[in-house]
């Protein structure tokens, strides 16, 4: 527990988006403003190590995207337009011109580079822009996932996501291949204490898992939009890990050819979780410092 004399690692603030939804964010550091947009089943807490590695050069803003933690609900008509309105509200308030996004957060950063003039530079870590149906094929488990959530079977839905999706993003195959009933029972035990071990401003995993549906909706919405990004005039950095799935590398290959003002870097020995605490956020931060 913090003492009265301890300095907090971050401050908190919020904006009101166009539809009236509150979007909260963590803030740390000083310098040019940089937004960090998290991906699916994540929240601002997962970017704190990355933020701390950047705070000596930037004022870092780490939003909880809609439906999570410091922010309000997804609301009606959720989609990329709502995400753009949220980014615009933050940039209007903070004056930030830089944005970084991981996975579906990378899709948001890419669209912001196209649609929001305030964004001068955008760094994207493996955005799942579906160019050949490979991403949607990988996400074919979503109907089962949604059904289990509708039936209030959170542990079952978690295991469905873990076994069908997690193996591509660092979940060990031995773990994913354990008997389904064993994994379900393990998550039931974990969710029994989940909220008790989650930090004050953090979002519990039991609350994050259901939000994955909405990131799936972003991926689906962004299908067929590749050519629109030929009009991006902001500088773009594409980042990937050498240990990431091939389909994500293929997406970066195509984006590198389409974007007009683009740089590319591959980080050896890390995967899709590179910017997270479970990855190597210090190495990602080093690339972001060079780019921004």
PEDALIN-V68834 format. One record per residue. N is the residue number from 1. RES is the residue in one small letter. SS is DSSP state (@ for helix, = for strand, . for the rest). D_FIRST is the distance of its C-alpha to the first C-alpha in Angstrom with 2 decimals. Layout:
[[N RES SS D_FIRST] [N RES SS D_FIRST]]
//
This chain:
[[1 x . 0.00] [2 x . 3.80] [3 x . 6.48] [4 x . 9.67] [5 x . 11.53] [6 x . 9.76] [7 x . 11.94] [8 x . 11.01] [9 x . 12.77] [10 x . 14.89] [11 x = 16.26] [12 x = 17.73] [13 x = 21.32] [14 x = 24.07] [15 x = 27.85] [16 x = 30.42] [17 x . 32.66] [18 x . 36.39] [19 x . 36.36] [20 x . 33.72] [21 x . 30.79] [22 x = 27.43] [23 x = 26.10] [24 x = 22.52] [25 x = 21.30] [26 x = 18.61] [27 x = 19.93] [28 x = 19.48] [29 x = 21.95] [30 x . 25.34] [31 x . 28.92] [32 x = 30.98] [33 x = 29.32] [34 x = 28.67] [35 x = 27.75] [36 x = 26.34] [37 x = 27.60] [38 x . 26.26] [39 x . 28.61] [40 x . 29.07] [41 x . 26.46] [42 x . 23.79] [43 x . 21.48] [44 x @ 19.86] [45 x @ 16.97] [46 x @ 19.76] [47 x @ 20.88] [48 x @ 17.76] [49 x @ 19.04] [50 x @ 22.40] [51 x @ 21.17] [52 x @ 19.46] [53 x @ 22.80] [54 x @ 24.71] [55 x . 22.84] [56 x . 24.98] [57 x . 28.06] [58 x = 27.18] [59 x = 25.32] [60 x = 23.84] [61 x = 23.66] [62 x = 22.29] [63 x = 23.36] [64 x . 22.54] [65 x . 26.21] [66 x . 27.73] [67 x . 26.76] [68 x . 23.16] [69 x . 19.74] [70 x . 20.01] [71 x . 23.80] [72 x . 26.53] [73 x . 28.90] [74 x . 31.53] [75 x . 34.15] [76 x . 37.90] [77 x . 39.76] [78 x . 36.79] [79 x . 37.89] [80 x @ 37.98] [81 x @ 39.19] [82 x @ 36.03] [83 x @ 33.97] [84 x @ 36.24] [85 x @ 35.78] [86 x @ 31.99] [87 x @ 32.29] [88 x @ 34.86] [89 x @ 32.72] [90 x @ 29.90] [91 x @ 32.46] [92 x @ 34.16] [93 x @ 31.06] [94 x @ 29.72] [95 x . 33.00] [96 x . 31.79] [97 x . 34.75] [98 x = 33.22] [99 x = 31.92] [100 x = 30.85] [101 x = 30.83] [102 x = 30.39] [103 x . 32.78] [104 x @ 33.30] [105 x @ 31.21] [106 x @ 33.97] [107 x @ 36.55] [108 x @ 34.86] [109 x @ 34.82] [110 x @ 38.46] [111 x @ 39.55] [112 x @ 37.75] [113 x @ 39.71] [114 x @ 42.84] [115 x @ 42.21] [116 x . 40.01] [117 x . 41.76] [118 x . 38.58] [119 x . 37.53] [120 x . 39.27] [121 x = 37.73] [122 x = 36.23] [123 x = 34.90] [124 x = 35.14] [125 x = 33.75] [126 x . 36.14] [127 x . 36.77] [128 x . 38.49] [129 x . 41.50] [130 x . 44.02] [131 x . 47.34] [132 x . 49.20] [133 x . 47.57] [134 x @ 45.64] [135 x @ 42.24] [136 x @ 43.46] [137 x @ 45.07] [138 x @ 41.80] [139 x . 40.19] [140 x . 43.01] [141 x . 40.64] [142 x @ 39.14] [143 x @ 41.63] [144 x @ 40.63] [145 x @ 36.92] [146 x @ 37.46] [147 x @ 39.60] [148 x @ 37.03] [149 x @ 34.38] [150 x @ 37.01] [151 x . 37.58] [152 x . 33.89] [153 x . 33.81] [154 x @ 30.55] [155 x @ 30.51] [156 x @ 34.13] [157 x @ 33.60] [158 x @ 30.78] [159 x @ 33.14] [160 x @ 35.94] [161 x @ 33.92] [162 x @ 32.74] [163 x @ 36.26] [164 x @ 38.19] [165 x . 35.96] [166 x @ 33.14] [167 x @ 35.65] [168 x @ 36.55] [169 x @ 33.05] [170 x . 31.91] [171 x . 31.61] [172 x . 33.60] [173 x @ 36.97] [174 x @ 36.71] [175 x @ 33.67] [176 x @ 35.31] [177 x . 38.48] [178 x . 37.13] [179 x . 38.84] [180 x @ 37.66] [181 x @ 37.26] [182 x @ 34.99] [183 x @ 32.73] [184 x @ 32.73] [185 x @ 31.76] [186 x @ 28.92] [187 x @ 27.48] [188 x @ 27.97] [189 x @ 25.82] [190 x @ 23.13] [191 x @ 23.20] [192 x @ 22.79] [193 x @ 19.16] [194 x @ 18.61] [195 x @ 16.81] [196 x @ 14.49] [197 x . 13.25] [198 x . 13.22] [199 x . 10.33] [200 x . 10.28] [201 x . 13.00] [202 x . 14.56] [203 x . 17.82] [204 x . 18.56] [205 x @ 21.57] [206 x @ 23.49] [207 x @ 23.40] [208 x @ 24.24] [209 x @ 27.24] [210 x @ 29.46] [211 x @ 29.05] [212 x @ 31.00] [213 x @ 34.18] [214 x @ 33.84] [215 x @ 33.57] [216 x @ 36.69] [217 x @ 38.36] [218 x @ 37.68] [219 x @ 39.28] [220 x @ 42.23] [221 x @ 42.68] [222 x . 42.76] [223 x . 45.56] [224 x . 48.69] [225 x . 47.14] [226 x @ 47.54] [227 x @ 50.46] [228 x @ 48.69] [229 x @ 46.48] [230 x @ 49.57] [231 x @ 49.07] [232 x . 45.64] [233 x . 46.10] [234 x . 42.55] [235 x = 41.86] [236 x = 40.28] [237 x = 38.63] [238 x = 38.80] [239 x = 36.41] [240 x = 36.67] [241 x = 35.90] [242 x . 38.79] [243 x . 37.48] [244 x . 37.22] [245 x . 39.82] [246 x @ 43.23] [247 x @ 43.35] [248 x @ 40.45] [249 x @ 42.34] [250 x @ 45.44] [251 x @ 43.73] [252 x @ 42.72] [253 x @ 46.33] [254 x @ 47.70] [255 x @ 45.32] [256 x @ 46.18] [257 x @ 49.82] [258 x @ 49.26] [259 x . 46.94] [260 x . 48.84] [261 x . 46.35] [262 x = 44.30] [263 x = 42.84] [264 x = 41.73] [265 x = 39.63] [266 x = 38.93] [267 x = 36.10] [268 x . 37.31] [269 x . 35.58] [270 x . 33.03] [271 x . 33.33] [272 x . 32.27] [273 x . 28.56] [274 x . 28.91] [275 x . 26.57] [276 x . 23.71] [277 x . 21.16] [278 x . 23.61] [279 x . 26.40] [280 x . 26.79] [281 x @ 25.20] [282 x @ 26.05] [283 x @ 29.73] [284 x @ 29.67] [285 x @ 28.05] [286 x @ 30.85] [287 x @ 33.46] [288 x @ 31.94] [289 x @ 31.94] [290 x @ 35.59] [291 x @ 36.55] [292 x . 34.84]]
//
